[in-house]
Amino acid sequence: MDASIVLIGLPIALGLIMFGLGLDLTPADFARVAKRPKAAAVALGCQLVVLPIVCFGLCLAFRLPPLMAVGMMLLAASPGGTVANLYSHLFRGDVALNISLTAINSVIALFTLPIIVNLSVAYFQPGDMQVGLHFRKTVEVFMIVLVPVMIGMAVRHLAPRFAKAMDKPVRLGSILILTVVIIGAAMSGREALMANLASLVGIVVAFCLLSLSLGFIIPRLLKIERPQAVASSFEVGLHNATLAIVIAQSVLQSAEMTLPAAIYGVLMFPIAAAFGFILTRNRPA
């Protein structure tokens, strides 16, 4: 991919996706978490604390090269994607909880993501990269992630009919954009991808399965009701791969760091579907 296309096109692509998320949100979605604080707190704990630790262990176990190890940690630090809402709906989760968690986690990630990336860079020491996401980079992430969501919410508030009419086209466009972003990320780092394909596929599959499983098992062990545990599973297990790709490519300017998220963006769909069918088959009558 041409560098200018990457640097300009990817943030615009993510902005459209986050704008579509905003079209689905209202302030009530943030307030709704107060009705189920335990379920929300457990899911966020899994997302923000458990997964980075699990991902760090996997990076060590699979002995990933430093740049791709940081890319995996960036993926783990990324919030849940909007596709979690769809999977939660298909497999009888609490979709309202998903929407609320996606909204809140997208805001929290503005602070937690730079911390996790900085710590990962400090540990893995990828090449001559010495600076992670400090203040200026954090502002860039804020502009890419939160501003389009706020614009989408404003459009929904000011023009609800237009927002409703745009919902389906934006969703379809987001899927197309996601596909292009993943292909572009893979092509930009194709040499590193081919050299590390086996280890990347292995760690991505393991990470996705562990994310989905822990997102369901931990809430159930803590007596969270099944629909909320299903919602937690998909929220924790389905990360915003596009966000990870855009930050790696446009903010950190590393094609290699995009590869874990690119592979994850392809494999998470069939893995999550299979996991959902297992949950459905084992659902109490």
N, C-alpha and C positions, 0 to 999 in steps of 0.2 A: 504494500500500500504506500502511496506517496505520503511523505511526512506531513505536508500541509493538510491533506485530507484527514489524516489521523488526528492531528492536533485540533482541527476545527470541527470535523464531522462527528467524532465520537462524543464530545460534550453536548453537542446539539441533539444527537440521538438520545443520549441519556436524559437530557432535558425534556424531550417529548414524552419519554416513558414516565418520568416523574410528574409531568403535567397531567398525564392520564390518571396517575394515582390520585392527584389532587382533585380531579373531577369526581372521584368517588368518595371524597372525604368531607365531613362537616365537623365543626367543633364538638358536636355530640359524640363523635367517634373517640375523641380523646377522653371525654368525661365518662364514657361508658365503662372504662376500665375500673372505675371506682366501685361499680356494682359487683365485680368479680376480682377484687384486688389480689387474692391469693393465687388464682390461676395466672394472672398477668405477671405477678412477681416471680413465680416459679419459671414461667416461660422465658422471661427476660434474664433470669439468673442462668438458665441453661445457655442462652444465646451469648451473653456477655462474659460469663466466667468459665463455664464448663467447656464450651466448644473451643475457645482459644487454647486451653490446656490440652485437650484431646488432639487438636491439630498440631500443636507443638510436638507432642509425643510421636505422632505419625511422621512428621518431617524428619525427626531423628531416626525413627525406625526404618524409613525408606531411604535415608541418606540422600535427600534431594540436594542438588546444587544450590548454593546460597540464594541466587536470584529467584529461583522457583520456590524455595522454602519461604521466602518473604512473600511471594505471590500467593502461596497457600494460606499464610497467616492473614494476608489482606482479604482473601476470600472468607476466612472464618470470621473476620471482624465486620464483614459487610452485613447489613440488616437483611431480614427476610424480603423476598420479592413478592410482587403482586400475584404471581402464579400460585402462591400458597393459598390465596383466597379461593381460587378455582378448585384446587385439589381438596381443600377442606369442605367445600360444598359437595363435591362428588362423593366423598367418603364420610359424610354426615358429621362433620366437625362444627364447631361454633364459629360460623363465618364472621359474625359481629366482633368476636374476640380477635380473629385474624386481622380484620381491618384496623382495629384499635392498636394491636401490637405492631403492625406494619408502620402505622403513623408515628407512634411513640418511639419505636426502635430507630426509625429513620432520623429522628431528631437526636436521640442519644448517641447514635453512631458518629455524629459530627465531632463528638468529644472522645469517644472510646477508640474509634478507628485510628486517629493519629497516634494515640498512645501505644496501641498494639503494634502498629507499623514501626514506630520508632524503636520500641523494644526489640522487635524482630531484626531490624537493620543492625542494631547494636550487637545482637548475639551472632547473627549469621555472617555479618561483614561481607555483603555482596560487592566485590570489586572495590572501586574507589568511592562508592556511595557512602558519604559520611553524615548526610543530613536527611532525616525523614520528613514527615509532615509537620513542620513547625507552623508558626502563626500564619504566614502568608499562604502556605499550602492549605491550612485549615480553612481559610477564607475562600480559597478556590473550591474546596469540597462543598462548603456551605452554598456557594453560588450555583454549583452544578446540581446539588441535591435538593436543598430546602426551598430555594426561591421558586423553581418551577412548580413545586407542590403548593406553595402559597398562592401562586397565580391561578393554578387549577381550582383551588378552593374558592378564591375570589370570583372566578368565572361562574362556578356552580351557585354561589350566593347571589350574584347580580343577574345572571341569565340562566336559571335552572333548566328551561326548555332547551336552550342551545347546548348546555352541558350534557343533558340526556341524549340529545341527538348525536352529539360528538362521541359519546361513550364507545359505541361499537367501532366506528372508524379508527379511533385512537388506539383501541385494543388491538385491532388487526394490524395497524401500522407499527405498533410496538413489537408485535411478534416478528414482523418482517425486519424491523430494525435490529432486533435481538439476533436474528439469523445472520444478517450482514455483519454485525459487530463481531460475532463469534468467528465467522469465516475470515474476516479481516484480521482479527487477532492471531488466528492460527497461521495465516499466510505470512504475517509480518515476522513471526518467529519460527518459521517452518523448519529451519535447520536444527534449532534447539529442540523443537517438538519431535522431530524424527529421532534425534539422538537420545531423548529421554521419554519416549512414548510409553514404554512398558511400565516404568516406575510411576509416571504421571497418572496413567489409567488406574493402576493399582491403588495409589493413595487417594485418588478422587472417589473411586467406588467405595473404599473403606470409610472415607470421611463422610460421604453422603449417607451410607447405611447407618453409621454411628450417630450422625446428627438426627436422622429420623427416629431411630430407636430410642436414644436418650431423651429426645423431645417428647416422646410418649411415655416411656417407662418411669422417668423421674416424677412427672406429675401424678401418675397413677399410684406410685409408692407413697406419695404425700397426700393421698385421698382426694385428688382432683377428679371431678366427674369426667366420664369418658368423652363426651363431645368437646369439652375444653382441652382434654389431653390430646385428642386428635388434632384440634386446631394448633396446639403447641407443637406437635410433631412436625406438621408441615411448615409452620412459621420458623421453627428452629432448623429444619432440615433443608429448606429450599431458599438458598441465599440469592441476593441480588448480584448475579454474575456480571451483569452489564456494568454495574457500579464499580466492581473490582477491576474490570477490564479498562474502564475509562480512567480511573485513578492511576492504574499502573502505566497506561500508555500515555496519557495526556499530562498527568501531574508528576509522576515519578519518571516518566519518559524511559520506560524499559519494556521492550517487546517480550522479553523472556518472562517477566513477571505476569504477563497476561495469560500465559499458557494454562496454568491450573484452572483459572476461571473459565477459559474458553472450552476446555474439555468438560469441566463440570456443567457448563451451560447446555451441553449436548446430552450428557449422561443422566442428569438429574431427573429428566422427564420420565424415561422408562423405569428408572429405579424407584421413583416416588409412586408411579402407578402400580408397580408390583407390590410395594409396601402397603399401599392403600387397599389393594385386593386382599392381602393377608389380614389386615385389620378388619376388613368387612367379614371375611370368613370366620374370624375368631370373635366376632361381636356377640355378646350375650343375647339370647332370644328375648 
